[in-house]
Amino acid sequence: MIIMKSENFKDILRAGDIFCIPLFIDLNEKPTKSYTRVKFPEDQQYAFGRFIEDQAGGGILIEVFEKTNNLKNLSLEEITKSGRLFPQVKTSGIEFVKKRWRVLASDEHYDKYRDSDYDEIRFVLSPYDEPKLWSLKDNSEKGISELEVKNYEISRIWFPNQLEKRIIEALFEN
């Protein structure tokens, strides 16, 4: 599988950009709804993530941090040092185009290998039929057992409402 990769996404995101994910939007809201004219309240709860790369047709690769907060008392260092809430995932990108998730800051010194453990990112392909483990490091695939599948993230593209639900569930289980 050949994956074209880019450090940018539609001139909206650059590798290392930190963004906020509102945790107060109705999860039944259509993911295609535009939030361009909506001013989000600073005192509500947000999750935070970082853009890693655009996988050109294979979604955009991001990581979501454990730390949640409002936008008033924000420490980006505290957020990025809080660790990942779950392994890196891929999203459709529509959440950025429609301004549902918004960029807060850029990290000029971001390095995906150092800061996002890029060499360690793996996804399961075909989880139910001859599963394979895909490594982003060298774009390789190897067969794995059905038992091993549960140890890795399934390769899928999340819509914003789906991932927001996963974030909320992960926060409450921790």
C-alpha positions as CSV (number, residue, x, y, z in Angstrom):
1,M,0.0,0.0,0.0
2,I,1.5,3.3,-1.1
3,I,0.4,6.3,1.0
4,M,1.1,9.9,0.0
5,K,1.8,12.0,3.0
6,S,1.8,15.7,3.6
7,E,2.8,17.9,6.5
8,N,-0.2,20.2,5.7
9,F,-4.0,19.7,5.3
10,K,-5.8,22.0,2.8
11,D,-3.8,25.1,4.1
12,I,-5.8,24.7,7.3
13,L,-3.4,22.6,9.4
14,R,0.3,22.3,9.7
15,A,2.2,19.4,11.3
16,G,2.3,20.1,15.1
17,D,-0.8,22.3,15.2
18,I,-2.6,22.1,18.5
19,F,-6.4,22.2,18.2
20,C,-9.4,22.2,20.5
21,I,-12.3,19.7,20.4
22,P,-15.5,21.0,22.0
23,L,-17.1,18.5,24.3
24,F,-20.4,20.2,24.6
25,I,-21.7,19.9,21.0
26,D,-24.7,17.6,20.6
27,L,-23.3,14.3,19.4
28,N,-26.4,13.8,17.2
29,E,-25.5,17.0,15.2
30,K,-24.6,16.3,11.6
31,P,-20.8,16.2,11.1
32,T,-21.2,18.3,8.0
33,K,-22.8,21.2,9.9
34,S,-20.8,24.4,9.5
35,Y,-19.6,26.2,12.7
36,T,-17.8,29.0,10.9
37,R,-20.1,31.7,12.4
38,V,-20.3,30.1,15.8
39,K,-18.3,31.6,18.7
40,F,-17.6,28.9,21.1
41,P,-17.7,29.8,24.8
42,E,-14.3,29.9,26.5
43,D,-15.6,28.6,29.8
44,Q,-16.8,25.2,28.4
45,Q,-14.8,21.9,28.5
46,Y,-12.6,21.1,25.6
47,A,-10.4,18.2,24.7
48,F,-7.2,18.9,22.8
49,G,-5.3,17.2,19.9
50,R,-2.4,17.6,17.6
51,F,-2.2,17.3,13.8
52,I,0.5,14.8,12.7
53,E,0.0,14.5,9.0
54,D,-2.4,14.3,6.1
55,Q,-2.5,10.8,4.6
56,A,-3.9,12.0,1.3
57,G,-7.2,10.2,0.9
58,G,-6.5,7.9,4.0
59,G,-7.6,10.5,6.5
60,I,-5.7,12.9,8.6
61,L,-3.5,11.5,11.4
62,I,-4.0,13.1,14.8
63,E,-3.4,12.4,18.5
64,V,-5.8,13.4,21.3
65,F,-4.4,14.3,24.7
66,E,-5.6,13.3,28.2
67,K,-5.9,16.8,29.5
68,T,-9.2,18.7,29.1
69,N,-9.8,22.2,30.1
70,N,-11.6,25.4,29.2
71,L,-10.0,28.0,26.9
72,K,-9.5,30.6,29.7
73,N,-6.8,28.8,31.7
74,L,-5.0,27.1,28.9
75,S,-1.4,25.8,29.2
76,L,-0.3,24.2,25.9
77,E,2.7,22.7,27.6
78,E,0.5,21.1,30.2
79,I,-1.7,19.7,27.5
80,T,1.0,18.2,25.4
81,K,2.8,16.7,28.4
82,S,-0.4,15.1,29.7
83,G,0.0,12.1,27.4
84,R,-2.4,10.5,24.8
85,L,-5.9,9.6,25.8
86,F,-5.7,6.6,23.3
87,P,-3.5,5.7,20.4
88,Q,-3.2,8.0,17.4
89,V,-6.3,8.0,15.1
90,K,-7.4,9.2,11.6
91,T,-10.2,11.6,11.0
92,S,-11.9,12.8,7.9
93,G,-10.7,16.4,8.2
94,I,-14.3,17.8,7.8
95,E,-14.2,18.9,11.5
96,F,-11.5,21.4,10.5
97,V,-13.1,22.5,7.2
98,K,-16.4,23.1,9.0
99,K,-14.6,24.8,12.0
100,R,-16.1,22.4,14.5
101,W,-12.5,21.8,15.8
102,R,-10.2,24.9,15.8
103,V,-6.5,25.4,15.7
104,L,-5.2,27.1,18.9
105,A,-1.4,27.2,18.3
106,S,1.4,26.0,16.1
107,D,4.6,24.3,17.3
108,E,7.4,25.5,15.0
109,H,9.7,22.9,16.6
110,Y,7.3,19.9,16.2
111,D,8.9,16.7,15.2
112,K,6.5,13.8,14.5
113,Y,9.1,11.2,15.4
114,R,10.1,12.7,18.7
115,D,6.8,14.3,19.8
116,S,4.2,11.8,18.4
117,D,6.2,8.6,18.5
118,Y,5.7,8.3,14.7
119,D,7.9,5.2,14.5
120,E,5.6,3.4,16.9
121,I,2.3,4.1,15.1
122,R,0.6,1.0,13.8
123,F,-2.9,0.2,12.6
124,V,-4.8,-3.0,12.0
125,L,-6.0,-3.5,8.4
126,S,-8.8,-6.0,7.7
127,P,-9.4,-6.8,11.4
128,Y,-11.9,-9.6,10.7
129,D,-10.4,-11.3,7.6
130,E,-6.7,-12.1,7.6
131,P,-5.7,-9.1,9.8
132,K,-2.5,-7.3,9.0
133,L,-0.5,-4.8,11.1
134,W,0.4,-1.7,9.1
135,S,3.5,0.3,10.4
136,L,3.7,3.9,9.3
137,K,7.4,3.9,10.0
138,D,8.3,1.9,6.9
139,N,4.9,1.5,5.4
140,S,5.0,-2.3,5.9
141,E,2.4,-4.8,6.6
142,K,2.6,-8.1,8.5
143,G,0.0,-10.7,9.3
144,I,-1.2,-10.9,12.9
145,S,-3.6,-13.2,14.7
146,E,-7.2,-12.3,15.5
147,L,-6.2,-12.2,19.2
148,E,-3.5,-9.6,18.6
149,V,-5.9,-7.3,16.8
150,K,-7.3,-6.0,20.2
151,N,-3.8,-4.6,21.1
152,Y,-3.8,-2.1,18.2
153,E,-5.9,0.7,16.8
154,I,-8.1,-0.4,13.8
155,S,-7.5,1.6,10.7
156,R,-10.6,3.7,10.2
157,I,-11.6,7.2,9.6
158,W,-13.5,8.8,12.4
159,F,-16.1,11.5,11.9
160,P,-16.0,14.3,14.5
161,N,-19.1,13.3,16.4
162,Q,-17.9,9.7,16.6
163,L,-14.5,10.7,18.0
164,E,-16.0,13.2,20.4
165,K,-18.1,10.4,21.8
166,R,-15.0,8.1,22.1
167,I,-13.2,11.0,23.9
168,I,-16.0,11.5,26.4
169,E,-16.3,7.7,27.1
170,A,-12.5,7.4,27.5
171,L,-12.4,10.4,30.0
172,F,-15.2,8.9,32.1
173,E,-13.6,5.4,32.2
174,N,-10.3,6.9,33.5
